[in-house]
Amino acid sequence: MEALIAYARPLAQGAVVTVGLAVLSLALATLLGGLGAYGRLGGGRFGAWLVFIYTTIVRGIPDLVVILLVYFGGQRLVNTLAAALGAEAGFQVSPFVAGTVSIGFIYGAYLTETFRGAMLSIPKGQAEAAWAFGMGRLQTFMRITAPQMVRYALPGFTNNWLVLIKATALVSLIGLQEMTYAGKQAGAATRSPLLFLLFTASLFLVYTAVSLFLLRKLTARFSLGTRRGTL
């Protein structure tokens, strides 16, 4: 217990970094997922083909490999381009930025399929009926499609978020001082790795438990008046 108290500050800072990384990655993944779902359903043959390649490749590559490619490959690519243009090569990608881009890019592929499935679950006749009553496409989406889409997408969205927040631990391998990194450093310094790893695991469990509780409440809110299952 004294060891935990002594390293409370770096552990707390790491916990905050983990939450920030997860939230920003989720925001990017949600944006990419929405664009990807639109591309699959309304982007024409070329758009659907492009998104299909994106989701197929990204979902078939381990998360850690993508993170390493973005962190090391991104720096190499930018510096190579800079040198080719006659600029000074010395660009460095921060681990936080690399982690956010990597995780957002990865889970954007999963959310693309989640959102696409949610959109396909809504009968087309509802939108056609709204158009017949004089609603525009934006108004139809905001008042008819989006509320139902959220209800259908939330179970898959919840699962992806729970996996995403745990995937942030992988970013510690490129030097980001998040919760897992802080726990490993403290464990090595005090020669009590098990204590700090168990503490880190407990914090992740708290994050996922709170997230699951809140998302269940949100699912219940969007499922009012309908028969709903449990997450």
Phi, psi and omega in degrees: 000321179297324179295320179295320179294319182296328181253024182297321184294307179297327178293319178295318178297320177295323179295321178293318178299320179299315180296316179299316179298316182294315183294315179294322177295320178295319178299315178295318180297321179295318178298311180295323179295318178295315178295321180294318179296319177296320179296321179292324187262329185226013183264010181079180183296317181293315180298316180297320179294318181296315180294323178300317178298316180302308183292324181292314182292311185295319181287347179263358181250136177302144182303318183298322179296319179296317180298316179293323178296316181292317185290308182275316180292324179296316178297317181295318181295313181296317180293325177294316178295321179297317179295322180293331179270001179085009179271167180284128181267116178189021183288138177230135177269128178288147179302326181294314179296316180298319179295316180297312181296316182297307183293320177298318179296318181295307186279348169298325178294318179292319180290335174303313180290325177297311181291323178297316178297322178295318179295321181289342180283346182268124180301136180296334182298334179293315177294320180295323177293321178296320178295324180294331178275003175097007178285142173282172182296319179295315179296321178297317180295315184290324187261335184248307188281310188300312180301321179287323179299317179300316181298317180287330185275337188301318178302313178292322177299318179299313180298318179295321178296319180296323178286321182299314184294329176284331179292343178298337179298333181293334183291342177298337182287345175253015171098004178289129183274065176266196190297316181293318178299314180298320179295319178294318180295316179294321179295321179290322181290325183262357185057035177228060185298323183298318181301311184285329176291322176294322178294317178297317178298322179295321179294320176298322179296321177296315179302312183291324180293315178295318179298316181296320179298312182293319181288331173294320177297318179294320177297318178297323180296319182275355181253013179301130179084005180233160174278123185236151174268187179251152179284000000 
